[in-house]
Amino acid sequence: MSNIFQYLKKGEVALFLIFIIIFIFFSFSSEYFFSLRNIMNVSGQLSIVLIAAVGFAVLLIAGEVDISIGSLLAFVSLPLIEVMNITESVSLGIILCLLFGIIIGLINGYLSIYLGISSLIVTLGMLFILRGIVYLYTGQRAIPDDLMSDFFFYIGNGKFMGTVPYAAMIGLTVLLIFIYVMRNTSYGRKLYAIGGNQEVARLAGCNIKLLKLSAFLSSISAIILASRIGSANHVAGDLFEFQVVAAVVLGGVSLAGGIGTLTGAAIGVMILAIISNGLGLLNVDTQWQLVVNGVIIIIAVGFDELKRRKAI
């Protein structure tokens, strides 16, 4: 435990302690919470948010934002499932899913650079555009995975040696790769340096690269979600962007840019995941779970603002 604390920064230690306290609380409150099966299920579920949160956190550190990720998640699921059903090729469906995500990221980035529109406004517009396309294409009905490939099923539902979800392993791999990039490469240090200065980010072309990255990682989340539910669903990713924002800001990544770590963002994801799971096991209504998440967002943003004022 002491080694963990040595690795974490001061703010992350506090977050980790909060995580432990919440974990202990639900362990005593529900007989099912502290079971290997439940913990592994939670780790598989939170990987969907974690992967997207990594991209969003990197983007936010560099002073940009992408709130279209929830709608993008639903949108890129369409070519994924449709191509799989038509061609009976899982790999082709996955490739097109990721390609569509990258294209959306490119569009967001170029609109931001060449029209000078803030990434917040661009991605807000894209949120509505993509969700509208999904509703029109699907007729607000889920498109089932008719191929029913074992390989595709195992992406979101399979477990290594019957215990550790493959989705959790994918999420952890993505997290570790980008922790290394942000901590140990000149590119990662540059992102911190330009954080909060959107004009510098534009001139460096960083928002194009990062909006592509955010969209790409959200597309990976879409693949895992589509695998878990076995369809492309028109309501997939609904409020997803707010789950990601809440987790990342709770994890100490500043909305003003330039401050925060992916380790903190990951702890934020874990805290929200166990709160959601614990409240569900205690049969707390979904409406109250939304209230709790809303309160957490306000508190997290409030602390972020206080830290920013002290830094000025």
Backbone hydrogen bonds, N-H to C=O, Kabsch-Sander energy under -0.5 kcal/mol:
donor,donor_aa,acceptor,acceptor_aa,energy
5,F,1,M,-1.9
6,Q,2,S,-1.9
7,Y,3,N,-1.4
8,L,4,I,-1.8
13,V,9,K,-2.3
14,A,10,K,-1.6
15,L,11,G,-1.9
16,F,12,E,-2.7
17,L,13,V,-2.3
18,I,14,A,-2.1
19,F,15,L,-2.5
20,I,16,F,-2.3
21,I,17,L,-2.6
22,I,18,I,-2.6
23,F,19,F,-2.5
24,I,20,I,-2.6
25,F,21,I,-2.4
26,F,22,I,-2.4
27,S,23,F,-1.8
28,F,24,I,-1.7
29,S,25,F,-1.6
30,S,26,F,-2.1
34,F,30,S,-0.7
35,S,32,Y,-0.5
35,S,33,F,-1.9
39,I,35,S,-2.6
40,M,36,L,-2.5
41,N,37,R,-2.0
42,V,38,N,-2.5
43,S,39,I,-2.2
44,G,40,M,-1.8
45,Q,41,N,-2.2
46,L,42,V,-3.0
47,S,43,S,-0.8
48,I,45,Q,-1.2
49,V,45,Q,-0.6
50,L,46,L,-3.0
51,I,47,S,-2.4
52,A,48,I,-1.2
53,A,49,V,-2.7
54,V,50,L,-1.9
55,G,51,I,-1.3
56,F,52,A,-2.4
57,A,53,A,-2.9
58,V,54,V,-2.2
59,L,55,G,-2.0
60,L,56,F,-2.6
61,I,57,A,-2.6
62,A,58,V,-1.4
63,G,60,L,-1.8
64,E,59,L,-2.5
72,L,68,S,-2.6
73,L,69,I,-2.0
74,A,70,G,-1.4
75,F,71,S,-2.5
76,V,72,L,-2.9
77,S,73,L,-0.6
78,L,74,A,-0.5
78,L,75,F,-1.5
80,L,76,V,-1.3
81,I,77,S,-2.5
82,E,78,L,-2.8
83,V,79,P,-2.1
84,M,80,L,-1.5
85,N,81,I,-2.5
86,I,82,E,-2.3
87,T,83,V,-3.0
88,E,84,M,-1.8
89,S,83,V,-0.5
90,V,88,E,-0.5
93,G,89,S,-1.6
94,I,90,V,-2.5
95,I,91,S,-2.5
96,L,92,L,-2.4
97,C,93,G,-2.1
98,L,94,I,-2.5
99,L,95,I,-2.4
100,F,96,L,-2.8
101,G,97,C,-1.8
102,I,98,L,-2.3
103,I,99,L,-2.4
104,I,100,F,-2.3
105,G,101,G,-2.2
106,L,102,I,-2.5
107,I,103,I,-2.5
108,N,104,I,-2.4
109,G,105,G,-2.4
110,Y,106,L,-2.8
111,L,107,I,-2.3
112,S,108,N,-1.8
113,I,109,G,-2.1
114,Y,110,Y,-2.7
115,L,110,Y,-0.5
115,L,111,L,-1.3
117,I,111,L,-1.1
122,V,118,S,-2.4
123,T,119,S,-2.5
124,L,120,L,-1.6
125,G,121,I,-2.3
126,M,122,V,-2.2
127,L,123,T,-1.9
128,F,124,L,-1.4
129,I,125,G,-2.3
130,L,126,M,-2.7
131,R,127,L,-1.8
132,G,128,F,-2.4
133,I,129,I,-2.3
134,V,130,L,-2.3
135,Y,131,R,-2.3
136,L,132,G,-2.5
137,Y,133,I,-2.8
138,T,134,V,-2.4
139,G,135,Y,-1.6
140,Q,135,Y,-0.7
143,I,232,A,-2.6
145,D,230,G,-2.3
146,D,144,P,-1.2
153,F,149,S,-2.2
154,Y,150,D,-2.4
155,I,151,F,-1.0
155,I,152,F,-0.5
156,G,152,F,-0.8
156,G,153,F,-0.5
157,N,153,F,-1.9
158,G,154,Y,-1.2
160,F,164,V,-3.9
162,G,159,K,-1.8
163,T,160,F,-2.0
164,V,160,F,-1.6
166,Y,158,G,-2.2
169,M,165,P,-1.7
170,I,166,Y,-2.3
171,G,167,A,-2.5
172,L,168,A,-2.6
173,T,169,M,-2.1
174,V,170,I,-2.4
175,L,171,G,-2.3
176,L,172,L,-2.7
177,I,173,T,-2.2
178,F,174,V,-2.0
179,I,175,L,-2.2
180,Y,176,L,-2.1
181,V,177,I,-2.0
182,M,178,F,-2.5
183,R,179,I,-1.9
184,N,180,Y,-2.9
185,T,181,V,-1.2
188,G,181,V,-0.7
189,R,185,T,-1.9
190,K,186,S,-2.1
191,L,187,Y,-1.8
192,Y,188,G,-1.5
193,A,189,R,-1.9
194,I,190,K,-2.1
195,G,191,L,-0.7
195,G,192,Y,-0.5
197,N,194,I,-2.3
198,Q,196,G,-0.7
201,A,197,N,-2.0
202,R,198,Q,-2.4
203,L,199,E,-2.4
204,A,200,V,-2.0
205,G,202,R,-1.3
206,C,201,A,-2.1
207,N,201,A,-0.7
209,K,205,G,-1.4
210,L,206,C,-2.9
211,L,207,N,-2.3
212,K,208,I,-1.9
213,L,209,K,-2.0
214,S,210,L,-3.0
215,A,211,L,-2.1
216,F,212,K,-2.6
217,L,213,L,-2.7
218,S,214,S,-2.1
219,S,215,A,-1.7
220,I,216,F,-1.5
221,S,217,L,-2.0
222,A,218,S,-2.0
223,I,219,S,-1.9
224,I,220,I,-2.0
225,L,221,S,-2.5
226,A,222,A,-2.8
227,S,223,I,-2.0
228,R,224,I,-2.2
229,I,225,L,-2.5
230,G,226,A,-1.6
231,S,226,A,-0.9
232,A,143,I,-2.5
233,N,231,S,-0.7
236,A,233,N,-1.5
238,D,235,V,-1.9
240,F,237,G,-2.1
241,E,237,G,-0.5
243,Q,239,L,-1.5
244,V,240,F,-2.2
245,V,241,E,-2.6
246,A,242,F,-2.6
247,A,243,Q,-2.2
248,V,244,V,-2.7
249,V,245,V,-2.8
250,L,246,A,-2.4
251,G,247,A,-1.7
252,G,249,V,-1.8
253,V,248,V,-1.9
254,S,252,G,-0.6
254,S,259,I,-2.0
257,G,254,S,-1.1
258,G,61,I,-2.6
265,A,261,T,-1.9
266,A,262,L,-2.4
267,I,263,T,-2.0
268,G,264,G,-2.3
269,V,265,A,-2.1
270,M,266,A,-2.2
271,I,267,I,-2.6
272,L,268,G,-2.2
273,A,269,V,-2.2
274,I,270,M,-2.4
275,I,271,I,-2.0
276,S,272,L,-2.4
277,N,273,A,-2.5
278,G,274,I,-2.9
279,L,275,I,-2.7
280,G,276,S,-1.9
281,L,277,N,-2.3
282,L,278,G,-1.4
283,N,280,G,-1.6
284,V,279,L,-2.7
289,Q,285,D,-1.7
290,L,286,T,-2.1
291,V,287,Q,-1.7
292,V,288,W,-2.4
293,N,289,Q,-2.4
294,G,290,L,-2.4
295,V,291,V,-2.4
296,I,292,V,-2.4
297,I,293,N,-2.2
298,I,294,G,-2.1
299,I,295,V,-2.6
300,A,296,I,-2.7
301,V,297,I,-2.7
302,G,298,I,-2.4
303,F,299,I,-2.4
304,D,300,A,-2.1
305,E,301,V,-2.3
306,L,302,G,-2.1
307,K,303,F,-2.5
308,R,304,D,-2.1
309,R,305,E,-2.3
310,K,306,L,-2.0
311,A,307,K,-1.5
312,I,308,R,-1.0
